[in-house]
């Protein structure tokens, strides 16, 4: 395990070892007792179509306005494919869409943190920040200073951090935020006496969300962590000049910036977690609606999953979209150990002529997850799925684009923990224009990766095969 892994805890200070021991003991006990299951893979035509609800700055849009919104979306291109995927969305539940948004893809840490810091600096009413990891070093410390500065100016600032993800961050760091006027909440504390009634050691908050006023929101795979101090391009440059030796920074990740009616809805996701966790401190008054109420043409759907839900909305929507795919499935994923049902969906798509391509890590901070995913390579490659592994940067993005019209960016990995144990947050952006941006990014990642062929894969060594077997056996607890 790399010590700077953004989604895996780092070595612990001595004073906190007993907390970690309690956590690992509880996790082991739960693993022995059993684990949750995922919803069955349903045929596309097994569910009656639901409703398409379109919301704008002034609430639900109906009649001619709704039809116009969907028509404009179809006019971007691939009209029939868009209608097909919209119908598929309704088969996994009512399609609650937000129109009139502007979106921007942010690639890697420097671009993401520059945009996030600019938004925080302009905050006038409130800032809501939720992150699995919140560190006290590097760019993370810069974010903290900005939050304190805005709180001192009277802006309401609230932070949710995960107790396990941020386990190495000193308690003094969060106390300084609290003393500076920031409302801070630890999600499901490891020590049950910290906040009685809110202890679920395997229930973690893996979301990454920033909402500033009602103006702008960010989500994706990027934690508030020092490892994002430089981008993946710096890793590639270092590798070329140092023979491929790894450096501390250079994580390849994706975030999305959104403006428009979807922003208040994302604020409500944060507010719901704040209430459910019994967090102390106010969130400030709800800001007025944005000055530019509908600044763009993007149509966005929010997928917020919680392990207490009857089904995982992210898993259900994504596997349904893969089953509905007619042209292409492009997935870039940090942790890929999704189980046999999901892998079979990818294989089935490839066998019916869909171009299915995956960009996955060639190196990872979790060796077992890496090998659990590789245990499916033979099955995938035999079915015609193309696999590419990224070696010169740590692939940490969680994105997919299907048929060029269904795109998703978020915090959820394709692994069992994301599906059944974590709070996760993804957004779906519909339409060919954004899908084109996503496919261009996928193409860039594919060029920076190494193709895995079936012939070469079948020549892998015994050690790798043994690790794959271990990873597969432990897949449900990774």
N, C-alpha and C positions, 0 to 999 in steps of 0.2 A: 504493500500500500504506500503510495506516495504521501509524504508528510504534508503536502500543500493541497491535497485533494479538496475541491470545493464542495463536494456532496458526500464526503466521508469524514468523520471526526478525526482530528489530529491528536498526537500524543497528549496525555492529560497531565496537569500539574498534580503533584503528590497529594495535595489536600482534597482532590476531587476523585481519587481512585475508588473510594467506597461507593460513590454515586454510580460510577460506571459498572462496578461489580454488581450492584443491585439491578441495574438495567439489563446487563447480560444474563443474569440469573433468571430474571422474569421472562426475557425473550426466549431463553432455552426452554423454560417450563412451558410456555405457550406453544413453542414449536413441537414439543413432545405430545402435548394434549391434542393438537390439531391446528388447522388453519382454515381461513375463509376460502370460498370458492367463487369463481367468476360466472357470470350469466352464460347460458348456452348460446351457441352460435345459431341464430334463427335464419331460416330461408327468407329471402327478400320479400316474397309475396305472402308471408305468414301473418303479417300485421296490416290492419287497415290503415290507410293514410290518415295522419293527424291534421292539425291545423297549422297554417303559416300565419304567425302574428308578426307584424312589422311595427316597430316603434321608432318614433322620431323625437325631436327636441320637445314637442308638445304632447307626447304620449302616443297611444296606439293610433296607427294610421290605417284607415279602412277604405273599402270601395275602390274608386278610381285611383286614389293616391297610392294604394298598395299595389295595384296592378301596374301603375306607371313605374314604381320603384323596381319591381321584378323585371319589367320590360327593359328598363335602362340597364339593369345588370346583365340581362341576356344580350343586349346590343354590344357588349364588350367583345363578344365572340363565343364560340362553342355553346350556342344557345341550347341545343338539345341536351348536351351533356350537363349543363347547369340545371335544367329542369329535372333531369334524371336524378341528380344528386340532391336537389331540393326535396324531391319526393322521398328519397331514401332517408333524409333527415327526419321527415315527418313520421316515417315508419318506426323510428327509434324514440319517438316522443314529439310533442308539438314543437315546431321550429319557431322559436322566439328570436327574432332578428332585430338588430338595431341598424337603421339606415343613416346616411348622411355623415359618415365618419371619414376622417383622414388618417391614413396609416403610414408608418415609415419603418422599414426593416433596419435594425441596428446590428451590425456584425462585430462581434468581439467586445471586450471590455472597454477600451478607450472611447469608442464612439458611443457606447451605451452610457458610460458614466459622465461623459461630457454633456449629453442630452439631459440626463437625470439631474445633474448638478445645476444646469441652467434653469431647469424647471423649478427646482427647490428654491433657488435664489430669487425667483420671481413670485413665489407664493405670497398671497395676501390674506388668505383665510385659514386654510388648514392643509396639512400634509399627512397622508396615511402611508406607512411603509411596513411591509410584511416580507420577511425573508427567512429562509431556512437557516442560513448562516449570516451572522453579522459579526465581523471581526473588529479588532481595535487597531489595525495596522494599515499602512499604505493608503490606497484610495478609499478603503472603508473608514479609516479615521478621518479623511477629508469629508466624507458624507456626514459623519457624526458632528463635525465642527459646523457644517452648514445647518444641520438641524438645530443645534444649540443657538446659532445666530438668529434663525428665523423665530425660534421660540422666544428669544429675548426681545424680539420686535413685536410680540403679541400674537404670532401665528400659532394656532393650535396644532401641535405635532404629536402623533401617536405612532408607536412602533410595536410590532409583534415579531418576536424572534423565537425560533424553536430551541427547546432546552437541550436536545441532543445535537442538533446541527451546530449550535453555538457553544458547545460544552467547553471548548478551550478558551473562550473569550472571558477575561476576568470579570467577576461580579462588579468590581469597582468601576469598570467601563460603563455598565448599564446604570449604576448608581449615579455616576456623573451626569448622564443624560437626564435621569429623574430629577436630580438636584437642579438641573438647568431648565426645568419646566417642561420636559418631554414626558408624555404619558407612555410608560414602557410596560409591556406584558410578555411574560415568558409562557410559551405554549406548552401545556402539560409538563410542569416541572418534574425533574427526575426525583427530587426529594418530595414525597407526598405531603409533608408538613408545610411546604412553602406556600401552597394554595390549596387547602383541603377541598376535596370534591372535584378537583381537576387533575386527575392522575391517570394517564393511559400510556404506559411505557412504550407500547408498540404503535400507538396512534401519534403520528408526527405531522407537523405542518411543513410541507415541502414547497409551498407556494412562494413565488417571487412577484411582488406587486407593489407599485408605487402609484399613488393617486395624489395629484396636486390640484387643490381647489376643485372646480368642476371642469378644469381646462384640459388636462392631459393625464394619461395613465400609461404605465409601462408594465409589461409582463414578459416572461420567457424563461430562460434557463440560468440567468446570471444572478449569483448571490452577491451580497455585499462583502466581497472578499478581496484580499490583496493580490490573489493570483491573476486577477484580471487587469493588473496594472499595465500590461502591454498586450498586443493582439497576437493572433496566430501567425501573422506574417513575420513577426520578430523571431518566433521560434524557427520558422523555415530559414530565415537569414542566418540565424545562429548555427543551425544544423549544417548549412552549406559551408560555413567557415570553421566549424569545430568538429567536423566528422560525425555529426549527428548526435553529439552529447546533449542530453536534456538540460533545459534551464528552468528556473522557477516559474516563469510566466509563459504566456503564449497559448492560452486556452482558446479553442475554437467554439464559440457559442453564439446564440442568436436571441435577440430581444425584439419586441415590437412596441413602437410608440403609437398611441391612439389619441385622437382628438375628436370630440363630437358627442352625440347622445349616449354612446357606450360608456363614457367615463363615469357618469353618476351611477350606472348599473354596477360597474366594477367597485366603486366606493361602497356600495351596498354589500358586496361580497366580503369586504374587509369588516364592515360594521357588524355583519352577522357573526363572524368569528370572534370579534371583540365581545359581543354579548354572550355567546355560548361559552366562552372561556371565563366569564365573570371578571373581566379585566377592570382594573381601577383607573379612574380618571376619565374626564370627558373628551369627546371627540370634536368639540366645537360645533357651532351652528352649521347646518347644511348651507354651503355657499349658493349664491344665485346661479341661475343657469348660465352657460357660456355666452359671451358676447357674440361670438360667431357660432350660432346654435347648431348649424349643420354644415361644417366647413369642407366636407368632401363627399365622395360618392361611394365609399366603401360600405359594404353590408357585413356586419359582424355578429357572430353568435358566441355567447359565453358558455364555457363548460367548466363548472366548479364542482369537483368531486370530493366526497367525504366517505371514509370507510364505513360509516354508519348508514349510508344510503342503501336502498335495496339493490341497486345495480350501479356499476361505475359508468357514469355518463361518457367519460372520455374513451374508455375501452369500447363501449357499445357503439358510439358514433364512428370511431375509426375503423373497427372491424366491419361495420355495415358499409362504409364507404369503400373499403377494399373489395368486399363482395360485389359491390355495384360498379367497380372500376371497369372501363371499357377500353382505355387507351394506355394509361401509364400510372404507376405507383412509385413515387420517389420518397424515400424515408432517410433522414439523417438522425442518428440516435446515439446517445451517450451510453446507455446501459440497455442492452438487448438480451432479454431472457424472458420472452413473453408467454411461454407455454405452447403446448402442441396445437391447441385450437387456433391460436393466432397464426402460427407458422403454417398450418394447413391452409388457412385463408390466403396467405401469400402464394403458396404453391398452386392452389386452385386458380388464382388469378393468372399466374404465369402460364399455366397449361391451357387456359382458354385464349391465349394470345396477347394478354396485357404485358407491356414492358414493365417488369418489376425490378427495381434497383435499390440497393441499400448502401449507404455510407456509414460504416461502423468504426469503432476505435481499433487501431492496431496496437495501441498500448492503453492501459487503463490503471486507475488507482484501485480497482477491485478485480483481482485476478480471477476470482471464482465466477463473478458475473461475466467477465470476458469469455471464460471457457464454457460457461453454461450456454451462452449465445452461440459459440462456435460448435457446440455439440449438435446444432441444427444445420450446419453448413452443408453437409452431404445431401440431406433431404432437400434443402433449398436449391442447391446447385443442380441436382438431378432434375428438378422441376423446371429449370430454366431461369431461376432468379439470379440476377447479377449482383455480386457482393464486392464492395470496395472497402479496404481498410486504410484508415488515416494513421500514418506513423509519425509524421513530422510535427504534429501538434496533438494535444489531447482533445478529441472530439467530445464535446459536452452539450451540443445542441439537441433539442427535442422538437423536430419539425417534420412535417409531411406535406406533400402536395400530390393530389390525385386528379387525374384527367385534366390538369391545368386549371380547374375551377374550384376545387375544394382544397383549401390550405389551412394548416393548423400550426400554431406556435404556442409553446407553453412550458410548463415545469415538469410534466409527466413523462417519465421514461417508459419504455416498453419492458417493464419487469414486474414481478409479482408484488413487491413492496409498494410500488406506485399504484397498482390496481386495487389492493385490498387493505393497505395500512396507512396510507398518507392522505392528507388534504392536498389536492393538486389543483392547478388552474391552467387551462388552455383557452385559446380563442380560435374560432374558425372564421376565416375570411373567405367569402364567396366571390367568384368572378375571375375572368381570364386575366385582367390587368395585374392584379396582385399575384395570381398564380404564375404569370410570366416572370415576375420578380423572384418568386420562390424557386422556380425552375432554373433561372440564371444563377442563383446562389448555389443550388444543388450541383449544377454543372461545374462551378468553380471548385467546390469541395471534391467532386469526383476526379477532377484533373489533379488535385493535390493528394490523391489517394492511390493505393496500389490494388489492382484487380486481383481477386482470388479466383483461380480457375479450378474446375473439378479435378483435372489431371494433377495439378500441383498439390491440391488439398489431399488427395488420396495418398500422396507420398509423405505426409507429415509423420513425425516420429511417435514412438510409443508413449513418451512422456506427455505430449500434448493430448493424446487420446485418453490417457488415464485421468488427466485433469478435467477433460470434457465430461467424463463419466461422473466424477465427483461433483462438478458444477451442475450437471443435470439432476443428480440426486438431491442437491441442496437448493435447487432453483426456487422453490416456493418460499424460501426464507432469506433470499438475497435481495 
